[in-house]
Amino acid sequence: MKKDIRAYGYEELKAEMQALSEKPFRAGQIYDWLHVKLADSFDEMTNLSKDLRRRLEEEYEILPVIMEERQISKLDGTNKFLFRLYDGNMVESVLMRYKHGNSVCISSQAGCRMGCVFCASTIGGLKRDLSASEMLGQIYQIQKITKERVHNVVVMGTGEPLDNYDNFLRFVRMLTDEHGLNISQRNVTVSTCGIVPKMLELAEEKLQITLALSLHGSTQEKRRRLMPVANKYELSEVLAACDTYFEKTGRRVTFEYSLVHGVNDTAEDARELTAILKPRNCHLNLIPVNPVRERDFVRPSRKNALNFKNNLEKSGINVTIRREMGSDIDGACGQLRRRYAEGSGADISARGTGFVSSGEAGAGQDSHNRQD
């Protein structure tokens, strides 16, 4: 079985070249082709000898991440991509343009096993984890397709990143490596539904990435109704892990809160949230819930969402309502992949050729505000 060469770190690639009796500088050349020039094949590596390229082809592979469909919002230019992996699994990524630079939201798994009841990504369960190279590949393909530099990365697409911890950690180290894209750790955000042991493990890495907790409920009982993971980890445990992350890294935590009309958007919820967040140096991101066909949750009106936000602000909570982007395309996490799986994706003749769909109505997915 061939080895996934794009998943090797810089020093690891040096060791691989040494095993092939090649000089160390070859590793630098290859790493540059893979992570700076974004080569998809060994034939592109023209400063390597034909013999070395042949040997690389025999022993290694560059796992493909191929664009299957692309949707472009006519409202704000947000791009949503559906990528096909080597085994036919599909993942989604989103490019959002801001004044401070381009943000990309990527997937860390094909499917998800966390079971959050308002999320389309978890319908159908977990298919498999993504390798570090497949996570990087989403960013690399977006840069190649758009010919635009990515400045900020949010791991908040399909999947639970901390359920794929080792690959996620490798991905972060390679994404921020000076020999690759060299994106600042401060421009990377990871979202988790609250896997406490992995949150604590991540804190010990002392990275400068932003941790975002999917909170969604103001009490343990309310959280448990929406998120099965709450049956395993008490809210008090999750919040303590967030505190530990802040203590170890100095990076304030972002709390994500999907507003569901009549479920978690009451005045009582606002009071309970205030009690949780007031003692903490944090930021709260309110997200009016994305409509999902298979669920009967309803997003609150703009007025109700603003009232909820104002109640929190009056209590001294640092809070924003997430800016909706790509609302005229399948912006919500999992919707494009889900629609494709049901057989209503793009015509086969257009797949992978730059086809742009007009999309369906759906709520936008957005990256975090920068918390540097």
Order of alpha helices (4+ residues) and beta strands (2+ residues): beta-alpha-alpha-alpha-beta-beta-beta-beta-beta-beta-beta-alpha-beta-alpha-beta-alpha-beta-alpha-alpha-beta-alpha-beta-alpha-beta-alpha-beta
